[in-house]
Structure formats: structure tokens, C-alpha cells
Amino acid sequence: MNNKKSAQEYPVHILREQLRQRAADDALFLSRSVSRLTSCDAQPCLEYRDEVTAEYGIIDRLLYTQQCRACLERCIGQGRSRLRYRWRDGRVTETSFRRVAPGRVKVFGLLRETARPLPQAG
């Protein structure tokens, strides 16, 4: 995951929805994974260990996204906010939000896999 410091400006309602949808997608993935039957018979499902391993990455990304959502709300209320997120593997991602106009925020360091490309509204 690359933590580039490039800034991007978004309408608040679009960024809120984009982050909400990302969190919902990750939560849905986890729900499917947790609900998955490992086997319908007495045979072991040894590959399920891989499924659980993949869940760690999804959970980490979900927590980062949820922290971004909370940080965005603080920014809307206070004008700016900053998140310093420590991933399971020890890496640190710094993401900051700054209100630049009514209904618009500028975001620095939002991870690309968390921030799908958004249309720029004028």
C-alpha cells in the first residue's frame, strides 16, 4: 500500500458515500467469508486457513476506512483532522482532511485501494 501525499479535493457528500460504500463492501466480504460452509461432509477443508488469512487484510482495510470516515466527520466539524493509522504489519499511513469550502474537503494521503476514483464536481 502506497501512502502518497498527493492531495485530492472532493465534495463532502461524495467522499462520505465513497468511504461508506468501501466499508460496506469489506463488511459484506467478511460476512460471506464467515458464513461460508467449510465442508458438507466429514472431510477437512484445509484451504479455509487461506480464507482466514485473507480476512486479516480485509479487516485492516475496513478499520482504516472506518477511521477515515470518523476523521472526515471531525474535519467537517472542526475544519481539519488527521489520522495516523498503524497497519498490522507495522506500516503507518498518515491521512489528513481539510475543509476548503462549504461542502468540500481536501484529502492528503488517502490510500488508492480505499479511495476509488471519484468524479470531480465543480
C-alpha positions as CSV (number, residue, x, y, z in Angstrom):
1,M,0.0,0.0,0.0
2,N,1.4,3.2,-1.1
3,N,0.9,6.3,1.1
4,K,1.3,9.1,-1.4
5,K,0.9,12.6,-0.1
6,S,-1.0,13.8,-3.2
7,A,-4.0,15.9,-2.3
8,Q,-7.4,15.4,-3.8
9,E,-10.4,17.7,-3.4
10,Y,-13.9,16.2,-3.0
11,P,-17.5,17.2,-2.4
12,V,-18.2,16.0,1.2
13,H,-21.3,14.1,0.2
14,I,-19.4,12.1,-2.5
15,L,-16.4,11.3,-0.2
16,R,-18.8,10.2,2.6
17,E,-20.6,7.9,0.3
18,Q,-17.5,6.5,-1.3
19,L,-16.0,5.7,2.1
20,R,-19.3,4.3,3.4
21,Q,-19.5,2.0,0.3
22,R,-16.0,0.8,0.7
23,A,-16.6,-0.1,4.3
24,A,-19.9,-1.8,3.4
25,D,-18.1,-3.8,0.6
26,D,-15.4,-5.0,3.1
27,A,-18.0,-5.9,5.7
28,L,-20.0,-7.8,3.1
29,F,-16.9,-9.8,2.1
30,L,-16.3,-10.6,5.7
31,S,-19.9,-11.7,6.2
32,R,-19.7,-14.0,3.3
33,S,-16.4,-15.5,4.5
34,V,-17.7,-16.0,8.0
35,S,-20.9,-17.6,6.7
36,R,-19.1,-19.9,4.3
37,L,-19.5,-23.6,4.9
38,T,-16.1,-25.3,5.2
39,S,-17.4,-28.7,4.2
40,C,-20.7,-30.5,3.8
41,D,-19.2,-33.8,4.9
42,A,-16.6,-35.1,7.4
43,Q,-13.7,-34.2,5.2
44,P,-11.4,-31.4,6.3
45,C,-11.4,-28.1,4.4
46,L,-7.7,-27.3,4.7
47,E,-7.9,-24.3,2.4
48,Y,-10.1,-22.5,4.9
49,R,-6.9,-21.4,6.6
50,D,-6.2,-19.3,3.5
51,E,-9.6,-17.7,3.8
52,V,-8.9,-16.7,7.4
53,T,-5.5,-15.3,6.4
54,A,-7.2,-13.1,3.7
55,E,-9.6,-11.8,6.3
56,Y,-6.8,-10.1,8.2
57,G,-6.1,-7.8,5.3
58,I,-9.8,-7.0,4.8
59,I,-10.3,-6.3,8.5
60,D,-7.3,-4.0,8.5
61,R,-8.6,-2.1,5.4
62,L,-12.1,-1.9,6.9
63,L,-10.7,-0.4,10.1
64,Y,-8.6,2.1,8.2
65,T,-11.7,3.1,6.1
66,Q,-13.8,3.4,9.3
67,Q,-11.2,5.6,10.9
68,C,-11.1,7.8,7.7
69,R,-14.9,8.2,8.0
70,A,-14.6,9.3,11.6
71,C,-11.7,11.7,10.6
72,L,-13.8,13.2,7.8
73,E,-16.6,13.9,10.3
74,R,-14.2,15.6,12.6
75,C,-12.9,17.7,9.7
76,I,-16.4,18.8,8.8
77,G,-17.0,19.9,12.3
78,Q,-13.6,21.4,13.1
79,G,-12.1,22.4,9.7
80,R,-9.4,19.8,9.7
81,S,-8.4,16.4,11.1
82,R,-5.6,13.9,10.8
83,L,-5.4,10.1,11.0
84,R,-2.2,8.2,11.7
85,Y,-3.2,4.5,11.1
86,R,-0.8,1.7,12.0
87,W,-1.4,-1.4,9.9
88,R,-1.0,-5.0,11.3
89,D,2.4,-5.3,9.6
90,G,3.7,-2.2,11.3
91,R,3.4,0.3,8.4
92,V,1.9,3.7,9.2
93,T,-0.4,5.6,6.9
94,E,-1.0,9.3,7.5
95,T,-4.2,10.7,6.1
96,S,-5.4,14.3,6.7
97,F,-8.6,16.1,5.8
98,R,-9.0,19.9,5.5
99,R,-12.2,21.7,4.8
100,V,-11.5,24.1,1.9
101,A,-15.0,25.4,1.2
102,P,-18.5,24.8,2.3
103,G,-19.3,21.2,1.4
104,R,-15.8,20.5,0.1
105,V,-12.7,18.8,1.7
106,K,-9.2,18.3,0.5
107,V,-7.7,14.9,1.5
108,F,-3.9,14.2,1.7
109,G,-2.6,10.6,1.7
110,L,-5.8,8.7,1.2
111,L,-4.9,5.2,0.0
112,R,-5.9,4.4,-3.6
113,E,-7.3,1.0,-2.8
114,T,-9.5,2.7,-0.3
115,A,-10.3,5.7,-2.5
116,R,-11.8,4.6,-5.8
117,P,-11.6,7.3,-8.4
118,L,-14.3,9.8,-7.9
119,P,-15.8,12.3,-10.3
120,Q,-14.7,15.8,-9.6
121,A,-17.7,18.0,-9.1
122,G,-17.3,21.8,-9.7
